[in-house]
Amino acid sequence: MKAKVAAVLLTLGLGSTCWAQDAEKKSVPTAECTKTIRVHGLVPKGPFKFLPKESYKGSPLIKYQIQEDGTVSNATLTRSSGVADIDKKAVARWKYKPRPVGCGVIETEMSLTFDPLMK
């Protein structure tokens, strides 16, 4: 009987500790979680390689995720510029300022406007 009571008390104790940790994670200030400050990586500059039959059609649109540590992941091209070299370099090596633990991932989308002929 004492073993069952001890097991129940242990379970309740561990459960309340987990709930308390979840409550701490949710108390992260919202403003700090939504702030995205790019600290590394610029909009790519030319010259760019234009393959045969490629022409610049407009600004590429890139959808990507910003992790809590500031790294960029899961970048996908949702609208091509018409030039593979521009599209490939659009978000390469970008890094954002890290955010507090518990903020989670930010999903964002960005259109890059620049002159493809600029050197």
N, C-alpha and C positions, 0 to 999 in steps of 0.2 A: 504494500500500500504506500509506504514512504517513498519507494522508488518511482511510483506513478505520479505522486504529488511533486516530487523533485523534477521529473521530466516535464510536467505541465508548467511548473514555474520557470524552468529553463527555457522552454519554448516561448512563453509569454515575454520573458526578459529579452530574448534575442529578437523577437518580433517588434517589440517597442523600440529597440535600438535601431533596427532597420528603418522603421517609420520616422524616427528622429533624424536619421541621416537624409532621408528623402526630403523632409521638411527643410533641412539646412540647404540642400541643393536648390530648392524652389525659392529661397529667400535672396538669391542673387539679384542685384538691382537690374531692372529691365533696361535702363539707359545704357549701362555698361555692356549688356548682352547684344544690343542692336547696333552699337557703334562699330563701323568698319573703317579702319584707317590703314591704307596701303603704305607699307614701309619699305618695300623693295620691289623693283620692277617698274619699268616705264612702258609707255605705249611704244611699240616697235617703230624704229626708223629705218628707212631704206638705205641703200637701194635694195629692192626686192627682185627675186627671180621670176620673170614672167615666162611660163612655158608656152610653146606654140598653141595658138587658139585660145589663150587665156586673156581676159580683159577685166579691168576693175569695174565692178557693177555697183558698188556701194559699200557702206560700212558693214563689217561682219558683226553678227550678234552671237555672243557667247553666253551660255548658261553654265554656272559652276557653283561649287560649294566652298564656303570658308569654314574651316575647322576651328575649334576653340584655340588651338595653338597657333593659328594664323596661316596655316598652309592652305593652298588651293588644291581641290581635288575634284574629280568627276567633271572636268571641263568638257562640254559638248558644244559643237557648232550648230546653232539653230538657223543661221542665215549666213551663207557664204559671201565673201567679198568678190568671188570670181577668180581669185588668185590664191593658189594653194600655199605659197610661201607666206603670204600675209596671214591667212587663216591659222597656219601652224604656229606662228610666232605671237599670236594675239595675247595670250595670257601666260606664256612660258616664263617660268621663274618668278611669278608674282608671290608676294608674301604680305600678310596683313599683321597688324599689331595683335598679339594674343589677348584673348578675353578671359574673364574669370571661369573657373571650372564650374560646370553645371549649366552653362549658357546653351550648349548644344551647337548644332551646325546651322549656318545661315545659307539658304539657297538664294542665289541672286542671278541676275542677267544683266549684261552690259553690252552696249553698242559702242564700238571704237571708231571714232571719226578722225581721220588723218589723211594727208596727201601721200598717195602711194608712190609718187615720183620724187618726193623729197629725199635729199641725200644727207 
